[in-house]
Amino acid sequence: MGNRGMEELIPLVNKLQDAFSSIGQSCHLDLPQIAVVGGQSAGKSSVLENFVGRDFLPRGSGIVTRRPLILQLIFSRTEYAEFLHCKSKKFTDFDEVRQEIEAETDRVTGTNKGISPVPINLRVYSPHVLNLTLIDLPGITKVPVGDQPPDIEYQIREMILQFISRESSLILAVTPANMDLANSDALKLAKEVDPQGLRTIGVITKLDLMDEGTDARDVLENKLLPLRRGYIGVVNRSQKDIEGKKDIRAALAAERKFFLSHPAYRHMADRMGTPHLQKTLNQQLTNHIRESLPALRSKLQSQLLSLEKEVEEYKNFRPDDPTRKTKALLQMVQQFGVDFEKRIEGSGDQVDTLELSGGARINRIFHERFPFELVKMEFDEKDLRREISYAIKNIHGVRTGLFTPDLAFEAIVKKQVVKLKEPCLKCVDLVIQELINTVRQCTSKLSSYPRLREETERIVTTYIREREGRTKDQILLLIDIEQSYINTNHEDFIGFANAQQRSTQLNKKRAIPNQVIRRGWLTINNISLMKGGSKEYWFVLTAESLSWYKDEEEKEKKYMLPLDNLKIRDVEKGFMSNKHVFAIFNTEQRNVYKDLRQIELACDSQEDVDSWKASFLRAGVYPEKDQTENEDGVQENSFSMDPQLERQVETIRNLVDSYVAIINKSIRDLMPKTIMHLMINNTKAFIHHELLAYLYSSADQGSLMEESAEQAQRRDDLLRMYHALREALNIIGDISTSTVSTPVPPPVDDTWLQTASGHSPTPQRRPVSSAHPPPPGRPPAVRGPTPGPPLIPVPVGVAASSAPPIPSRPGPQSVFANNDPFSAPPQIPSRPARVPPGIPPGVPRRPPPSAPSRPFF
């Protein structure tokens, strides 16, 4: 063929597919292939077996091909097969190949006739094949059988379209001759993705099973439903031949004999049959690859460039080189320290836009979660008043006090200060958890060396746990210091005089009226489906109300809810929901929104729920449990409180509120500073200055820098892929300059179909040929002098109304036969020399009835 370069490219394309598949990646090259499409029992598998010359595909009734089979045929002196999923084994017995296909199919799809888009890769080496890459797809079916899902037709259709939609795929549309071509599912699917017919090759099977007196001559001559690449007819073995183990070579000989002896096909016998189909597919796939070379080259180059940097490290790689191990260890520890610091301190490069991590989450703990825990202590109003009254009574004892005792103030303040220990220690635990998570994220880059990663995580985590103890001790010390001396001379402390004059309304001024505390999206979760179901709104929380709008532009207000008498309660997450929910309700049992006693507000994460709760606390909306817990105590003491005691309680309450606010302000300021100094900054310094020494002392360098098996395999695969890409580019460079391109067949002249009714042109067009005969020079221009008139004796009257059959076919036939570079032109001049002797006397009367079924253009 003079096309050796391209013959080498097809096996190379197969190597590329294997190279990328072996490391679990897709090459994204859309390499040219031939997809075999057809209905069930159309003969697809038989055609493939005839290519190979062996019985190797599963047989049976119903759907047999349930996974795509990528069949790579490679010319070789020896004959064997191998699968990609067990490359080490060579199959010389093709019955074992069939069993392996069935077993691999059942492994993924089960035995219930289900299908899967995961392909099976089979490579066949044989001296009887030409280089080809074909994809055998499941047959198109309409009705589910067995345990197949009801949408089996849709699944198969989508799978087939996935393969044939690629512009780089040729479509081999297989249709049996004993069904109407207009009803061919294969041609219908091909028409959807290839309306111009540029990539579709028609194959007509079962020509020997057509009803007596019928033939597929018009189809094979590309007259009925024209395809740009035409049709090729084949005759496969019957089910009886297969069961009788009829040799495929004998079947090919019988196929050849069939075409030579059949009167409708003998003139095109050289362009029919499995050998011609195989040769045509090889040449058309080769030419199709050549047409795809520019795009293929650019994609190969982009793949090569993406691998260049990574492969550069592996070109002279020696796993046991101690110098390389030392250098790699230093680089990885240094990189780990840089990554850790970037995640904590923040960085402009490699910003995570999907979730908060590292320092951002710790910042949220410092300024949202920790203040939330502190604010929860402040709202325990009734419990606090009861404790103050008990303290005053116990200090006075049997006497009736005339003055407010300051010892009661100190006792209550110290008790409130002790309560700070729990939220402070909880804050430390949350920060530690974030630090450990950050360490794990940073060590993910050390996955190539599992022992190094494990030791790094262990050493740094152990150090963080050591710092945890010191940090908690320091925080408890801060609280003890606050408890040791009550500084009533603090500049922000109101004092006794101001406390007595202070009204209870001052206690409620926690935020400026109408000051916006928070804005954000929330979902109202408990609206019934009849009323529209759950919907997301833009919420605005102020010191006096909660409003929600259609969107963040805040133009269309949906509702405004006053905050008076509102409380918060937790709601369990729904079974099928991934949202985190909390609820707002009215303590006076009134509807909150329309006919709802409570509205459930949903967030995407628990962190958002905690943040919104903290915002509601700032607005004076507290959780419900504290009210229910304290109702009994309030009722017990409310009736026994005289006016003087009530004034004393109110005075101490104001003093405690003022002093606790001072302490909370101080703790909110000191907690982040203490944690940063004793834990986070110390951990960063440890990683930069001491981690390497700890690693050297924990294990020897050789064991630390021992590569994982996955990394070694990945390196080998990358190098193999890199060399395959370079080799492909070199071969493409040689091919593009040393081979001759063959043009795609020209478009089909199907203008005669526009006035046709049914599948054949109308008989009314026949008088047109007599009234307006074709140009006198056209038949000689196509085939030279027409041999028809002297060889076929037709009466003059008949000749005037219809042209003889042979001269009538040069028009469409010449479009394909003379431009088909892969097959010899039909020997039409020799046909009259051997046909007349075998024609019975009655034959001249038969052509006129059959003439209308074959267009003469």
DRENDOKE-516512 format. One record per residue (C-alpha): residue in three letters; residue number from 1; x, y, z. Coordinates in steps of 0.25 Angstrom, whole numbers. Layout:
DRENDOKE-516512
res,n,X,Y,Z
Ala,NUM,X,Y,Z
...
END
This chain:
DRENDOKE-516512
res,n,X,Y,Z
Met,1,0,0,0
Gly,2,12,9,1
Asn,3,6,13,15
Arg,4,16,7,25
Gly,5,17,19,34
Met,6,2,19,36
Glu,7,2,4,38
Glu,8,11,6,50
Leu,9,2,17,55
Ile,10,-10,8,58
Pro,11,-2,-1,68
Leu,12,4,11,74
Val,13,-10,17,76
Asn,14,-13,4,84
Lys,15,-1,6,92
Leu,16,-5,20,96
Gln,17,-19,15,100
Asp,18,-12,4,109
Ala,19,-2,14,115
Phe,20,-13,24,120
Ser,21,-23,13,124
Ser,22,-12,6,133
Ile,23,-11,18,142
Gly,24,-26,20,143
Gln,25,-26,33,134
Ser,26,-32,36,121
Cys,27,-23,41,110
His,28,-34,51,105
Leu,29,-28,49,91
Asp,30,-41,43,84
Leu,31,-32,34,76
Pro,32,-39,29,63
Gln,33,-46,15,65
Ile,34,-57,8,58
Ala,35,-70,6,66
Val,36,-79,-6,61
Val,37,-94,-3,63
Gly,38,-106,-11,60
Gly,39,-118,-18,65
Gln,40,-118,-31,73
Ser,41,-115,-43,64
Ala,42,-111,-34,53
Gly,43,-98,-42,51
Lys,44,-88,-32,57
Ser,45,-80,-42,65
Ser,46,-80,-52,53
Val,47,-73,-41,45
Leu,48,-63,-39,56
Glu,49,-60,-53,57
Asn,50,-59,-54,41
Phe,51,-48,-43,43
Val,52,-40,-51,53
Gly,53,-43,-65,46
Arg,54,-46,-71,60
Asp,55,-58,-73,69
Phe,56,-56,-65,81
Leu,57,-68,-57,84
Pro,58,-80,-61,93
Arg,59,-92,-67,86
Gly,60,-106,-69,90
Ser,61,-120,-63,89
Gly,62,-124,-49,94
Ile,63,-114,-39,98
Val,64,-100,-45,98
Thr,65,-91,-34,97
Arg,66,-93,-26,110
Arg,67,-80,-18,111
Pro,68,-73,-11,100
Leu,69,-62,-19,94
Ile,70,-50,-11,89
Leu,71,-44,-21,79
Gln,72,-30,-18,75
Leu,73,-25,-26,63
Ile,74,-10,-26,60
Phe,75,-3,-33,49
Ser,76,8,-43,55
Arg,77,15,-56,51
Thr,78,9,-63,63
Glu,79,-5,-64,67
Tyr,80,-10,-61,81
Ala,81,-19,-52,89
Glu,82,-17,-44,102
Phe,83,-26,-35,111
Leu,84,-23,-22,117
His,85,-28,-27,131
Cys,86,-18,-39,131
Lys,87,-7,-35,122
Ser,88,3,-45,127
Lys,89,-5,-57,121
Lys,90,-5,-60,106
Phe,91,-17,-68,101
Thr,92,-15,-77,90
Asp,93,-28,-85,91
Phe,94,-39,-76,87
Asp,95,-49,-84,94
Glu,96,-42,-79,107
Val,97,-43,-64,101
Arg,98,-59,-66,100
Gln,99,-59,-71,114
Glu,100,-51,-60,119
Ile,101,-60,-50,112
Glu,102,-72,-56,119
Ala,103,-65,-56,133
Glu,104,-61,-42,132
Thr,105,-75,-37,127
Asp,106,-81,-45,139
Arg,107,-71,-39,148
Val,108,-76,-25,146
Thr,109,-91,-26,141
Gly,110,-95,-39,148
Thr,111,-102,-51,142
Asn,112,-116,-44,140
Lys,113,-114,-38,126
Gly,114,-110,-24,131
Ile,115,-101,-15,123
Ser,116,-89,-7,127
Pro,117,-81,4,119
Val,118,-68,-1,125
Pro,119,-60,-7,113
Ile,120,-53,-20,112
Asn,121,-39,-18,104
Leu,122,-35,-30,96
Arg,123,-23,-30,87
Val,124,-22,-41,76
Tyr,125,-9,-44,69
Ser,126,-10,-52,56
Pro,127,-4,-54,42
His,128,-18,-54,37
Val,129,-22,-40,41
Leu,130,-20,-25,37
Asn,131,-17,-15,47
Leu,132,-31,-10,52
Thr,133,-37,-5,65
Leu,134,-52,-8,66
Ile,135,-62,-6,77
Asp,136,-73,-17,78
Leu,137,-85,-10,85
Pro,138,-97,-16,91
Gly,139,-108,-19,81
Ile,140,-120,-9,81
Thr,141,-132,-15,88
Lys,142,-146,-10,90
Val,143,-152,-19,101
Pro,144,-145,-23,114
Val,145,-143,-38,117
Gly,146,-139,-45,130
Asp,147,-135,-35,141
Gln,148,-132,-24,132
Pro,149,-137,-10,136
Pro,150,-149,-4,129
Asp,151,-140,7,123
Ile,152,-130,-3,116
Glu,153,-133,2,102
Tyr,154,-129,16,107
Gln,155,-117,11,114
Ile,156,-112,4,102
Arg,157,-115,16,93
Glu,158,-107,25,102
Met,159,-95,16,102
Ile,160,-95,15,87
Leu,161,-96,30,85
Gln,162,-85,32,95
Phe,163,-75,24,86
Ile,164,-81,29,72
Ser,165,-83,43,75
Arg,166,-68,46,75
Glu,167,-63,52,62
Ser,168,-51,43,62
Ser,169,-59,30,61
Leu,170,-64,23,49
Ile,171,-77,16,50
Leu,172,-79,2,44
Ala,173,-94,1,43
Val,174,-98,-14,42
Thr,175,-112,-17,36
Pro,176,-118,-30,32
Ala,177,-122,-31,18
Asn,178,-135,-38,22
Met,179,-141,-26,28
Asp,180,-145,-12,22
Leu,181,-133,-3,22
Ala,182,-142,9,25
Asn,183,-145,2,39
Ser,184,-130,0,42
Asp,185,-127,5,56
Ala,186,-112,5,53
Leu,187,-114,15,41
Lys,188,-124,23,49
Leu,189,-114,25,61
Ala,190,-102,28,51
Lys,191,-111,38,44
Glu,192,-113,46,57
Val,193,-98,48,60
Asp,194,-93,48,45
Pro,195,-104,54,37
Gln,196,-95,56,25
Gly,197,-91,42,25
Leu,198,-76,45,26
Arg,199,-72,35,36
Thr,200,-82,24,33
Ile,201,-79,11,26
Gly,202,-91,1,23
Val,203,-90,-14,25
Ile,204,-101,-23,19
Thr,205,-102,-37,26
Lys,206,-110,-49,23
Leu,207,-111,-47,8
Asp,208,-113,-62,7
Leu,209,-126,-62,15
Met,210,-134,-53,7
Asp,211,-147,-57,1
Glu,212,-146,-64,-12
Gly,213,-147,-54,-24
Thr,214,-142,-42,-16
Asp,215,-128,-37,-15
Ala,216,-121,-25,-8
Arg,217,-115,-20,-21
Asp,218,-120,-6,-20
Val,219,-115,-5,-6
Leu,220,-101,-10,-9
Glu,221,-100,-1,-21
Asn,222,-103,11,-12
Lys,223,-116,15,-19
Leu,224,-127,13,-8
Leu,225,-121,20,4
Pro,226,-108,26,-1
Leu,227,-96,27,9
Arg,228,-83,34,5
Arg,229,-75,22,8
Gly,230,-84,12,2
Tyr,231,-89,-2,6
Ile,232,-82,-15,6
Gly,233,-89,-28,7
Val,234,-84,-40,15
Val,235,-90,-54,17
Asn,236,-87,-60,31
Arg,237,-88,-74,36
Ser,238,-102,-79,40
Gln,239,-106,-84,54
Lys,240,-105,-98,49
Asp,241,-91,-95,43
Ile,242,-87,-90,56
Glu,243,-92,-101,64
Gly,244,-86,-111,54
Lys,245,-72,-104,56
Lys,246,-71,-100,42
Asp,247,-57,-95,39
Ile,248,-57,-80,37
Arg,249,-48,-81,25
Ala,250,-58,-90,18
Ala,251,-69,-80,21
Leu,252,-61,-69,15
Ala,253,-59,-78,2
Ala,254,-74,-81,2
Glu,255,-76,-66,3
Arg,256,-67,-63,-9
Lys,257,-75,-74,-17
Phe,258,-88,-68,-13
Phe,259,-85,-54,-18
Leu,260,-78,-60,-31
Ser,261,-90,-69,-34
His,262,-102,-60,-31
Pro,263,-107,-52,-43
Ala,264,-110,-40,-35
Tyr,265,-96,-39,-29
Arg,266,-87,-45,-38
His,267,-83,-32,-45
Met,268,-79,-26,-32
Ala,269,-73,-39,-25
Asp,270,-59,-32,-24
Arg,271,-65,-22,-15
Met,272,-73,-31,-6
Gly,273,-69,-41,5
Thr,274,-62,-41,18
Pro,275,-47,-40,12
His,276,-51,-27,5
Leu,277,-58,-21,17
Gln,278,-46,-24,25
Lys,279,-37,-17,15
Thr,280,-46,-6,13
Leu,281,-47,-3,28
Asn,282,-32,-4,30
Gln,283,-30,6,19
Gln,284,-41,15,23
Leu,285,-37,15,38
Thr,286,-23,18,33
Asn,287,-28,30,24
His,288,-37,35,36
Ile,289,-25,35,45
Arg,290,-17,43,35
Glu,291,-28,53,34
Ser,292,-28,54,49
Leu,293,-13,56,50
Pro,294,-13,71,52
Ala,295,-22,71,64
Leu,296,-16,58,69
Arg,297,-2,64,68
Ser,298,-6,76,76
Lys,299,-12,68,87
Leu,300,0,59,88
Gln,301,9,71,89
Ser,302,0,77,100
Gln,303,0,64,107
Leu,304,15,63,106
Leu,305,17,77,111
Ser,306,8,74,123
Leu,307,17,62,127
Glu,308,30,69,123
Lys,309,33,75,137
Glu,310,29,63,145
Val,311,37,53,136
Glu,312,49,62,137
Glu,313,51,57,151
Tyr,314,50,43,148
Lys,315,59,42,135
Asn,316,72,39,144
Phe,317,64,34,156
Arg,318,72,24,165
Pro,319,63,20,176
Asp,320,75,15,185
Asp,321,84,27,183
Pro,322,86,33,198
Thr,323,89,47,192
Arg,324,75,47,185
Lys,325,69,42,198
Thr,326,75,53,207
Lys,327,72,64,197
Ala,328,57,59,196
Leu,329,56,58,211
Leu,330,61,73,213
Gln,331,52,78,202
Met,332,39,71,207
Val,333,41,75,221
Gln,334,44,89,217
Gln,335,32,89,208
Phe,336,23,83,219
Gly,337,27,95,228
Val,338,24,105,217
Asp,339,10,99,214
Phe,340,7,98,229
Glu,341,10,113,230
Lys,342,2,117,218
Arg,343,-10,110,223
Ile,344,-9,116,236
Glu,345,-5,130,232
Gly,346,-12,131,219
Ser,347,-6,132,205
Gly,348,-10,138,192
Asp,349,-6,125,184
Gln,350,-14,112,183
Val,351,-26,118,190
Asp,352,-37,108,194
Thr,353,-50,114,189
Leu,354,-59,102,193
Glu,355,-57,102,209
Leu,356,-50,109,220
Ser,357,-37,102,225
Gly,358,-26,105,234
Gly,359,-25,119,239
Ala,360,-38,123,234
Arg,361,-45,112,243
Ile,362,-37,116,255
Asn,363,-41,131,253
Arg,364,-55,126,253
Ile,365,-53,119,266
Phe,366,-47,131,272
His,367,-57,142,268
Glu,368,-70,134,266
Arg,369,-70,121,273
Phe,370,-63,125,286
Pro,371,-71,138,288
Phe,372,-84,129,285
Glu,373,-80,120,297
Leu,374,-78,132,306
Val,375,-91,139,302
Lys,376,-98,126,306
Met,377,-94,129,320
Glu,378,-99,143,321
Phe,379,-114,140,318
Asp,380,-117,132,331
Glu,381,-124,143,337
Lys,382,-134,136,346
Asp,383,-124,126,351
Leu,384,-114,138,354
Arg,385,-125,146,362
Arg,386,-128,134,371
Glu,387,-113,131,374
Ile,388,-112,146,378
Ser,389,-124,146,387
Tyr,390,-118,133,394
Ala,391,-105,139,395
Ile,392,-111,152,402
Lys,393,-119,144,411
Asn,394,-108,135,415
Ile,395,-98,146,418
His,396,-109,153,427
Gly,397,-112,140,434
Val,398,-123,142,445
Arg,399,-122,157,444
Thr,400,-129,166,434
Gly,401,-119,174,426
Leu,402,-121,189,424
Phe,403,-110,190,414
Thr,404,-106,183,401
Pro,405,-94,173,405
Asp,406,-82,174,396
Leu,407,-78,160,400
Ala,408,-90,155,392
Phe,409,-85,162,380
Glu,410,-71,156,381
Ala,411,-77,142,383
Ile,412,-86,143,371
Val,413,-75,149,362
Lys,414,-65,138,366
Lys,415,-75,128,363
Gln,416,-77,134,349
Val,417,-62,135,347
Val,418,-61,120,350
Lys,419,-71,117,339
Leu,420,-62,123,329
Lys,421,-53,111,330
Glu,422,-62,101,322
Pro,423,-63,110,309
Cys,424,-48,114,309
Leu,425,-44,99,310
Lys,426,-54,96,299
Cys,427,-48,107,290
Val,428,-34,101,292
Asp,429,-39,87,288
Leu,430,-45,92,275
Val,431,-33,99,271
Ile,432,-25,87,274
Gln,433,-34,79,265
Glu,434,-32,89,254
Leu,435,-17,89,255
Ile,436,-17,73,254
Asn,437,-26,74,242
Thr,438,-16,84,236
Val,439,-4,75,238
Arg,440,-11,64,231
Gln,441,-15,72,220
Cys,442,0,77,218
Thr,443,5,63,219
Ser,444,-3,58,208
Lys,445,8,63,199
Leu,446,17,53,205
Ser,447,8,41,201
Ser,448,20,36,192
Tyr,449,27,32,205
Pro,450,17,26,214
Arg,451,27,24,226
Leu,452,32,39,225
Arg,453,17,43,225
Glu,454,14,35,237
Glu,455,26,39,245
Thr,456,23,54,242
Glu,457,9,53,246
Arg,458,13,46,259
Ile,459,24,55,263
Val,460,16,68,260
Thr,461,3,63,266
Thr,462,11,59,279
Tyr,463,17,72,280
Ile,464,3,79,278
Arg,465,-2,70,290
Glu,466,9,74,298
Arg,467,6,89,296
Glu,468,-8,86,299
Gly,469,-5,83,314
Arg,470,3,96,315
Thr,471,-7,105,308
Lys,472,-19,100,317
Asp,473,-10,102,329
Gln,474,-8,116,325
Ile,475,-22,119,322
Leu,476,-27,113,335
Leu,477,-16,122,342
Leu,478,-22,134,335
Ile,479,-36,131,341
Asp,480,-30,128,354
Ile,481,-23,142,354
Glu,482,-36,148,350
Gln,483,-43,141,362
Ser,484,-32,145,372
Tyr,485,-35,159,372
Ile,486,-48,167,369
Asn,487,-44,180,364
Thr,488,-56,190,367
Asn,489,-47,202,363
His,490,-47,198,349
Glu,491,-50,209,340
Asp,492,-61,202,333
Phe,493,-68,197,346
Ile,494,-81,205,349
Gly,495,-80,205,364
Phe,496,-91,204,375
Ala,497,-96,218,373
Asn,498,-99,216,358
Ala,499,-104,201,360
Gln,500,-115,206,369
Gln,501,-119,217,359
Arg,502,-118,208,347
Ser,503,-131,204,341
Thr,504,-134,190,336
Gln,505,-136,195,322
Leu,506,-121,198,321
Asn,507,-119,184,323
Lys,508,-126,181,310
Lys,509,-118,191,302
Arg,510,-108,181,296
Ala,511,-109,186,282
Ile,512,-113,199,276
Pro,513,-127,199,271
Asn,514,-128,196,256
Gln,515,-113,192,255
Val,516,-111,181,246
Ile,517,-105,169,253
Arg,518,-104,159,241
Arg,519,-108,157,227
Gly,520,-108,143,219
Trp,521,-116,132,212
Leu,522,-124,123,220
Thr,523,-135,112,216
Ile,524,-148,112,223
Asn,525,-149,97,224
Asn,526,-164,94,229
Ile,527,-173,100,219
Ser,528,-182,89,213
Leu,529,-181,85,199
Met,530,-195,90,196
Lys,531,-190,104,199
Gly,532,-177,103,191
Gly,533,-168,95,200
Ser,534,-155,98,206
Lys,535,-149,111,200
Glu,536,-136,119,202
Tyr,537,-137,134,205
Trp,538,-128,146,209
Phe,539,-129,148,224
Val,540,-126,161,231
Leu,541,-124,161,246
Thr,542,-125,174,254
Ala,543,-126,177,269
Glu,544,-141,178,268
Ser,545,-146,169,256
Leu,546,-143,158,247
Ser,547,-146,160,232
Trp,548,-145,152,220
Tyr,549,-145,156,205
Lys,550,-146,149,192
Asp,551,-131,152,189
Glu,552,-119,160,194
Glu,553,-123,173,187
Glu,554,-133,174,198
Lys,555,-144,180,190
Glu,556,-155,170,191
Lys,557,-158,168,206
Lys,558,-165,155,209
Tyr,559,-167,157,224
Met,560,-162,164,237
Leu,561,-162,157,250
Pro,562,-161,165,263
Leu,563,-151,158,273
Asp,564,-160,160,285
Asn,565,-162,147,293
Leu,566,-154,139,283
Lys,567,-145,127,287
Ile,568,-136,117,279
Arg,569,-137,102,280
Asp,570,-129,91,273
Val,571,-136,82,262
Glu,572,-131,69,258
Lys,573,-126,67,244
Gly,574,-135,60,235
Phe,575,-132,46,230
Met,576,-131,49,216
Ser,577,-126,64,218
Asn,578,-111,69,218
Lys,579,-116,82,224
His,580,-113,86,239
Val,581,-126,92,245
Phe,582,-130,101,257
Ala,583,-143,107,260
Ile,584,-149,120,265
Phe,585,-162,120,273
Asn,586,-170,129,282
Thr,587,-171,127,297
Glu,588,-185,131,298
Gln,589,-190,120,288
Arg,590,-193,130,277
Asn,591,-191,127,262
Val,592,-178,132,258
Tyr,593,-180,132,243
Lys,594,-194,130,236
Asp,595,-199,117,242
Leu,596,-186,112,248
Arg,597,-183,112,262
Gln,598,-168,111,259
Ile,599,-160,114,247
Glu,600,-148,104,244
Leu,601,-136,110,238
Ala,602,-126,102,231
Cys,603,-111,104,228
Asp,604,-101,96,220
Ser,605,-92,93,232
Gln,606,-92,92,247
Glu,607,-82,104,247
Asp,608,-92,113,240
Val,609,-103,109,250
Asp,610,-94,112,262
Ser,611,-90,126,255
Trp,612,-105,129,254
Lys,613,-108,125,268
Ala,614,-97,135,273
Ser,615,-103,146,265
Phe,616,-117,143,270
Leu,617,-111,144,284
Arg,618,-105,157,281
Ala,619,-119,162,278
Gly,620,-125,156,291
Val,621,-131,143,285
Tyr,622,-127,132,295
Pro,623,-128,117,294
Glu,624,-140,111,301
Lys,625,-135,101,310
Asp,626,-130,111,320
Gln,627,-144,116,322
Thr,628,-150,103,324
Glu,629,-139,98,334
Asn,630,-141,111,343
Glu,631,-156,112,343
Asp,632,-158,104,356
Gly,633,-147,112,363
Val,634,-153,125,360
Gln,635,-167,121,364
Glu,636,-161,116,377
Asn,637,-154,129,381
Ser,638,-163,139,374
Phe,639,-174,140,384
Ser,640,-164,141,396
Met,641,-156,153,391
Asp,642,-159,166,398
Pro,643,-157,180,392
Gln,644,-144,183,400
Leu,645,-138,169,396
Glu,646,-142,172,381
Arg,647,-135,185,381
Gln,648,-122,179,387
Val,649,-123,167,377
Glu,650,-125,177,365
Thr,651,-113,185,370
Ile,652,-104,173,371
Arg,653,-109,168,358
Asn,654,-105,181,351
Leu,655,-91,181,358
Val,656,-89,166,354
Asp,657,-93,169,340
Ser,658,-83,181,339
Tyr,659,-72,173,345
Val,660,-74,160,337
Ala,661,-75,168,324
Ile,662,-61,174,328
Ile,663,-55,160,330
Asn,664,-62,154,317
Lys,665,-56,166,309
Ser,666,-42,163,315
Ile,667,-43,148,313
Arg,668,-48,149,299
Asp,669,-35,158,296
Leu,670,-26,149,304
Met,671,-30,135,299
Pro,672,-26,136,284
Lys,673,-13,143,288
Thr,674,-10,132,298
Ile,675,-13,120,288
Met,676,-5,127,277
His,677,7,129,286
Leu,678,7,116,293
Met,679,2,106,283
Ile,680,1,111,268
Asn,681,14,120,268
Asn,682,22,109,276
Thr,683,17,98,266
Lys,684,22,106,254
Ala,685,35,109,260
Phe,686,36,94,264
Ile,687,33,90,249
His,688,44,99,244
His,689,55,97,254
Glu,690,53,83,261
Leu,691,45,74,252
Leu,692,57,69,243
Ala,693,65,65,256
Tyr,694,53,58,261
Leu,695,51,50,248
Tyr,696,66,46,248
Ser,697,66,41,262
Ser,698,53,33,260
Ala,699,57,25,248
Asp,700,69,23,238
Gln,701,68,31,226
Gly,702,67,19,217
Ser,703,54,14,223
Leu,704,48,28,224
Met,705,50,30,209
Glu,706,45,17,204
Glu,707,36,19,193
Ser,708,22,13,192
Ala,709,19,2,182
Glu,710,8,12,176
Gln,711,18,23,174
Ala,712,28,13,167
Gln,713,18,8,158
Arg,714,13,22,155
Arg,715,27,26,152
Asp,716,29,15,142
Asp,717,15,18,136
Leu,718,19,32,134
Leu,719,32,29,127
Arg,720,25,19,118
Met,721,15,28,115
Tyr,722,25,40,112
His,723,33,31,103
Ala,724,20,26,96
Leu,725,16,40,93
Arg,726,30,44,88
Glu,727,30,32,79
Ala,728,16,35,74
Leu,729,20,50,71
Asn,730,32,45,63
Ile,731,24,35,55
Ile,732,14,45,52
Gly,733,25,54,47
Asp,734,30,44,38
Ile,735,16,40,33
Ser,736,12,54,29
Thr,737,23,56,20
Ser,738,25,42,14
Thr,739,11,37,11
Val,740,0,41,1
Ser,741,-14,44,5
Thr,742,-26,38,-1
Pro,743,-38,48,-2
Val,744,-51,44,5
Pro,745,-61,39,-5
Pro,746,-69,51,-11
Pro,747,-84,54,-7
Val,748,-95,45,-12
Asp,749,-103,50,-23
Asp,750,-117,47,-17
Thr,751,-125,58,-24
Trp,752,-133,47,-30
Leu,753,-139,43,-16
Gln,754,-146,57,-15
Thr,755,-157,53,-24
Ala,756,-157,38,-20
Ser,757,-169,32,-13
Gly,758,-166,21,-4
His,759,-152,15,-6
Ser,760,-151,15,-21
Pro,761,-152,26,-32
Thr,762,-166,28,-38
Pro,763,-169,22,-51
Gln,764,-173,36,-56
Arg,765,-159,39,-58
Arg,766,-156,29,-69
Pro,767,-163,37,-80
Val,768,-154,49,-76
Ser,769,-142,41,-81
Ser,770,-148,39,-95
Ala,771,-152,53,-96
His,772,-139,59,-91
Pro,773,-129,49,-93
Pro,774,-116,50,-86
Pro,775,-104,57,-93
Pro,776,-99,48,-104
Gly,777,-85,49,-99
Arg,778,-87,45,-85
Pro,779,-87,30,-86
Pro,780,-75,29,-94
Ala,781,-68,39,-85
Val,782,-70,29,-73
Arg,783,-68,16,-79
Gly,784,-64,18,-93
Pro,785,-73,12,-104
Thr,786,-85,5,-99
Pro,787,-85,-10,-102
Gly,788,-100,-11,-98
Pro,789,-108,-10,-112
Pro,790,-100,-21,-119
Leu,791,-101,-31,-108
Ile,792,-115,-30,-102
Pro,793,-126,-31,-113
Val,794,-137,-22,-108
Pro,795,-148,-17,-118
Val,796,-148,-3,-123
Gly,797,-160,1,-116
Val,798,-156,-3,-102
Ala,799,-142,3,-104
Ala,800,-149,17,-107
Ser,801,-156,16,-94
Ser,802,-146,11,-85
Ala,803,-131,10,-85
Pro,804,-124,-4,-85
Pro,805,-120,-8,-71
Ile,806,-105,-7,-73
Pro,807,-103,7,-79
Ser,808,-113,12,-69
Arg,809,-104,10,-57
Pro,810,-91,17,-60
Gly,811,-96,30,-54
Pro,812,-97,26,-39
Gln,813,-88,15,-40
Ser,814,-77,23,-45
Val,815,-78,32,-33
Phe,816,-73,21,-24
Ala,817,-67,10,-32
Asn,818,-57,19,-40
Asn,819,-54,28,-28
Asp,820,-52,16,-18
Pro,821,-37,15,-16
Phe,822,-38,2,-9
Ser,823,-45,-7,-19
Ala,824,-43,-11,-34
Pro,825,-53,-4,-43
Pro,826,-64,-14,-47
Gln,827,-61,-21,-60
Ile,828,-74,-17,-67
Pro,829,-68,-18,-81
Ser,830,-65,-33,-79
Arg,831,-79,-36,-74
Pro,832,-86,-36,-87
Ala,833,-76,-46,-92
Arg,834,-80,-57,-82
Val,835,-94,-53,-79
Pro,836,-102,-56,-92
Pro,837,-99,-71,-93
Gly,838,-105,-74,-80
Ile,839,-118,-65,-82
Pro,840,-130,-73,-86
Pro,841,-139,-68,-97
Gly,842,-149,-62,-88
Val,843,-140,-53,-81
Pro,844,-141,-41,-91
Arg,845,-156,-39,-86
Arg,846,-151,-38,-71
Pro,847,-143,-25,-71
Pro,848,-155,-15,-74
Pro,849,-163,-19,-61
Ser,850,-150,-18,-52
Ala,851,-145,-5,-58
Pro,852,-153,4,-50
Ser,853,-147,-1,-37
Arg,854,-133,3,-41
Pro,855,-131,18,-44
Phe,856,-123,21,-56
Phe,857,-114,33,-53
END
